[in-house]
């Protein structure tokens, strides 16, 4: 994953988390937990576009 794409994904995740915290504070629990599928999709996207590296 290149640097620009990684920054965009991080910004979108941060916006989603802020909205989730706001929704929890307002008592809208269904809207608040909608961030979890987004987090999973972001993780899978980052794994799919990442380079295959071996740790030494």
BAGUVEX-17812 format. One record per residue: residue in three letters; x, z, y of N, C-alpha, C, O, CB in turn. Coordinates in steps of 0.05 Angstrom, whole numbers. Glycine has a CB too. Layout:
N
NODE     r   n_east     n_up   n_north   ca_east    ca_up   ca_north   c_east     c_up   c_north   o_east     o_up   o_north   cb_east    cb_up   cb_north
NODE   ALA        X        Z         Y         X        Z          Y        X        Z         Y        X        Z         Y         X        Z          Y
...
END
This chain:
56
NODE     r   n_east     n_up   n_north   ca_east    ca_up   ca_north   c_east     c_up   c_north   o_east     o_up   o_north   cb_east    cb_up   cb_north
NODE   UNK       17        0       -23         0        0          0       18        0        25       37       16        26       -20       25          0
NODE   UNK       12      -17        43        29      -18         67       21        5        86        1       18        83        27      -45         81
NODE   UNK       38        9       106        35       31        124        9       30       140       -4       51       143        59       33        142
NODE   UNK        2        7       150       -22        4        167      -47       10       150      -65       25       160       -24      -24        179
NODE   UNK      -48        0       126       -71        5        109      -73       35       102      -96       46       101       -69      -12         83
NODE   UNK      -51       47        97       -51       76         91      -61       92       115      -76      112       111       -23       85         83
NODE   UNK      -53       85       139       -62       99        163      -92       95       167     -106      114       175       -47       89        187
NODE   UNK     -102       72       162      -131       67        165     -147       84       145     -167       95       152      -137       37        161
NODE   UNK     -137       85       120      -151      101        100     -150      130       107     -171      144       104      -138       97         72
NODE   UNK     -128      140       117      -126      168        125     -145      174       149     -158      195       149       -98      175        133
NODE   UNK     -147      156       168      -165      161        191     -194      161       181     -209      178       190      -160      139        212
NODE   UNK     -201      142       164      -229      142        154     -235      167       138     -257      178       140      -233      117        136
NODE   UNK     -216      177       122      -221      201        107     -224      225       126     -241      243       121      -197      206         87
NODE   UNK     -208      226       147      -210      248        166     -237      248       180     -249      269       184      -187      247        186
NODE   UNK     -246      225       188      -272      222        201     -294      231       182     -312      245       190      -277      193        210
NODE   UNK     -292      223       157      -312      231        136     -312      261       132     -333      273       130      -306      218        110
NODE   UNK     -288      274       132      -287      303        128     -298      318       152     -312      338       149      -259      311        123
NODE   UNK     -293      308       176      -304      321        200     -334      319       200     -348      338       206      -292      308        226
NODE   UNK     -345      295       193      -374      292        191     -386      310       170     -407      322       174      -381      263        186
NODE   UNK     -372      313       148      -382      330        126     -383      360       136     -403      373       130      -363      328        102
NODE   UNK     -363      369       150      -363      396        160     -386      400       180     -399      421       180      -336      403        173
NODE   UNK     -391      380       197      -412      381        216     -439      382       202     -457      398       210      -411      357        235
NODE   UNK     -443      366       182      -468      366        167     -473      392       153     -495      402       152      -468      343        147
NODE   UNK     -452      404       141      -455      431        129     -463      451       150     -480      468       144      -428      439        116
NODE   UNK     -452      450       174      -459      469        195     -488      466       203     -501      485       211      -440      466        219
NODE   UNK     -498      442       202      -526      437        209     -546      442       187     -570      441       191      -529      408        219
NODE   UNK     -535      448       163      -552      453        140     -562      429       125     -580      431       109      -576      469        150
NODE   UNK     -550      406       130      -557      381        116     -537      378        93     -517      364        95      -556      356        135
NODE   UNK     -544      390        70      -525      392         48     -522      365        33     -500      359        24      -534      413         29
NODE   UNK     -544      350        31      -542      324         17     -523      305        32     -507      292        20      -570      311         14
NODE   UNK     -526      304        58      -508      288         74     -479      298        73     -460      282        74      -518      286        104
NODE   UNK     -476      324        72      -450      336         72     -434      330        46     -410      326        48      -452      366         75
NODE   UNK     -448      329        24      -433      324         -1     -429      295        -7     -416      287       -27      -448      337        -25
NODE   UNK     -439      277        10      -434      249          7     -405      241        11     -397      218         5      -452      233         26
NODE   UNK     -389      259        22      -360      253         27     -345      252         0     -325      238        -2      -348      274         45
NODE   UNK     -354      266       -21      -339      267        -45     -336      241       -60     -315      234       -69      -352      287        -64
NODE   UNK     -357      224       -62      -353      197        -73     -334      181       -56     -319      164       -67      -380      183        -76
NODE   UNK     -335      184       -30      -317      170        -12     -288      178       -17     -270      161       -17      -324      175         17
NODE   UNK     -283      204       -22      -256      213        -28     -246      202       -54     -223      194       -56      -256      244        -28
NODE   UNK     -264      201       -74      -256      190       -100     -250      160       -98     -231      150      -109      -278      195       -121
NODE   UNK     -267      146       -83      -263      117        -79     -236      112       -64     -222       94       -70      -286      104        -63
NODE   UNK     -230      129       -44      -205      126        -29     -181      131       -47     -161      117       -45      -205      145         -6
NODE   UNK     -183      151       -65      -162      156        -83     -157      133      -102     -135      124      -107      -167      182        -99
NODE   UNK     -179      123      -114      -176      100       -132     -166       75      -118     -150       60      -129      -204       94       -145
NODE   UNK     -174       71       -93      -165       48        -78     -135       51       -73     -120       31       -75      -180       46        -51
NODE   UNK     -126       75       -66       -97       79        -60      -81       76       -86      -58       66       -85       -92      106        -48
NODE   UNK      -91       84      -109       -77       81       -134      -76       52      -142      -56       43      -153       -90       98       -156
NODE   UNK      -97       37      -137       -98        9       -145      -80       -8      -127      -69      -28      -137      -127       -2       -143
NODE   UNK      -77       -2      -102       -61      -18        -84      -32       -8       -82      -16      -20       -70       -73      -19        -57
NODE   UNK      -27       15       -94         0       27        -93       20       12      -111       12       -2      -129        -1       56       -101
NODE   UNK       45       16      -105        66        4       -122       70       21      -146       68       46      -145        92        1       -106
NODE   UNK       76        9      -168        83       23       -193      112       33      -191      130       17      -193        78        6       -218
NODE   UNK      115       58      -187       142       70       -185      146       91      -206      127      104      -215       146       83       -156
NODE   UNK      170       93      -215       176      114       -235      191      136      -220      210      130      -205       193      103       -259
NODE   UNK      183      161      -225       197      183       -212      222      189      -229      221      190      -253       178      208       -210
NODE   UNK      244      194      -215       269      201       -229      272      230      -233      291      239      -245       293      190       -213
END
